[in-house]
């Protein structure tokens, strides 16, 4: 069993990473193998809408983000962490999500994986990012776990908040417990990003 945390923060050691590391500590204590992937210091691009991944299941862009998608495919649980920039998730985390469209292909899917969220805001935007992440989890047919949220301006402020650190630790434990339940999304409903009306007459 493996739990992967993905930090969408350009900071290597900020609040987002601190809380993700605490969540992974909880997951390890519950028996999971863990790994943290941080976008900090990496050079990568956003989705260019070429749709090649619909045929291959793999994004054609070869950059520092490319290895992440194999890690996501191999993991049983994924924790997405992002600070808030201009009332939403960072552009780095949005790129991670946009390029996950490759998981619409055949056997390469995020369906049935457990998903958690860590969001840190200086002021407004926290709820908007949570809604976006929750909708992403639904669209990818993942099983949502809890969320951990905080308002913090100083880069390591959350390290002093015992209750919050306990919540992050429990998120990791919860992720592991949910994986052990063996949730499986019905295979016949996995394909595609969702159901959308196109104005057809009955």
C-alpha positions, 0 to 999 in steps of 0.5 A: 500500500502506498500513499503519495502526497503532491505539493503544489507549492513553489516553496520547498519547506512551507506550510503545505509541505509541513502538513503533507509531511505530517499526514505521511507520518500518520500514513506510515504509522498506519502501515503505508509506504509513503512518498512526497512529490514537490513541484518546488524547483521543477521546470514544467509546462501546463497541458497544451490540449494536444489530446495525444494522451487519449491514444497513449495514456501518457502525456507527450510533454517530457519535463520535470512533471512527467515522472509524477504520473507514474507515481500517481498510477502506482499509488493507492492514495493521493494527497493533494496539497496547495497554498492559495494564490490569488483566491485559488490553487497555485498554477503549479497544482492546476498544471498537475490536475490539467495534465492528469487528463491522460488518466482517461485512457483505458487501464490507466486510471485514478478511479478507486484511489483514495484522495485527500486535500491539504490547503493553506491560505493567507486570506480568501480562496480556501473554500474555492480551492477545496471545491475545485479539488473535490470536483476533481476527485469526483471526476476522476472517480476517486474516494474522498477522504478528509481535508486539512485547511489552515489560514497562515501567512508565515511560511512555517506557522502551522508547525506550532499548531498542535491541533492542526498537526494532529488533524494532518496526522489523522488524515494520513491514518484515515487515508490508509484505513480507507485504502484497506477497505478495498473500495472499487468504483464500478468498472462500467462507469469509469470511462470519460470525465463525466456526463454532459448534456449536448442538447440532443432531442429525445 
